Amino acid sequence: MADKHDKIIASASDLRRMCRYSRLAVLATTAAGHKQVGDGWPVASMVVPAIDVDGTPILLISDLADHTRHLKTDDRLSLLFTGSAATDDRPIATETDNPRLTLFGRAVQDSAETTRARYLLANPDAAQYADFGDFGFYRIAVEAAYWVGGFGKQRRLSGAQFIVDDCPALLTGHNSIIDHMNADHLDAIGDIVGHYTDHPKDLGWKMIAIDCDGMNLAVEHPESSNIRIEFPKTIRNPGDAREILVEMCKKSRDFKA
């Protein structure tokens, strides 16, 4: 008899986190005016995504790319995430039992400064070309999600189940939360780092981003890279953020006592 844990199904927050940890994604579009195949052919390409506060994927793509020309004719797309980070010493794993997530949605061009800032926060190197005339930011209006976690493990969600609703206050209050934490509560951030990660707590960690699922921290230290700490539950507004951070800080200090 199979162990009951074999059938654990990922939550929507688990799937959003999977996207946030993915350095790359595979973009599928429908060919239109392609030089090698006829209109209607499925075409796959590699893109570098960022994930917004509510889980919405953001892309920065060039008008010169085939996939952008395709999307201007047919805005439907699929994005495949594996949650794997591609590095020189750790290529993307391709074993068939690895979890993977496909998002189905539509590309919507978005020139908002907040969208640009969110993308460049996740992908700072993109600042070198983000303002080129042929590049544009696109938000993906997610309509459905399909997760495969290995043999016999799968889940299908609607876009409304995947994207966190009711969090405009977290979007608009994002910078204020960060400014407040970095100005008044660096000791709390350090305690949280010390309890929830293996990193030293006393390096001067600062918050650089917060979203419905967690926060990103950085420190000015030559041997330390940015880190991410997940929240134990989904948040939707600055009040939720304060509550979860107080709870995590209290837990870290109670553990030391």
Sequence and secondary structure as in RCSB ss.txt:
>XXXX:A:sequence
MADKHDKIIASASDLRRMCRYSRLAVLATTAAGHKQVGDGWPVASMVVPAIDVDGTPILLISDLADHTRHLKTDD
RLSLLFTGSAATDDRPIATETDNPRLTLFGRAVQDSAETTRARYLLANPDAAQYADFGDFGFYRIAVEAAYWVGG
FGKQRRLSGAQFIVDDCPALLTGHNSIIDHMNADHLDAIGDIVGHYTDHPKDLGWKMIAIDCDGMNLAVEHPESS
NIRIEFPKTIRNPGDAREILVEMCKKSRDFKA
>XXXX:A:secstr
   GGGG    HHHHHHHHHH S EEEEEE SS SSS TT EEEEEE  EE TTS EEEEEETTSHHHHHHHH  
EEEEEE     BTTB     TTS EEEEEEEEEE   HHHHHHHHHH GGGGGTTTSTTEEEEEEEEEEEEEEEE
TTEEEEEEHHHHS  S HHHHHTHHHHHHHHHHH HHHHHHHHHHHSSS S S  EEEEE SSEEEEE   TT  
 EEEE SS   SHHHHHHHHHHHHHHHHHHH 
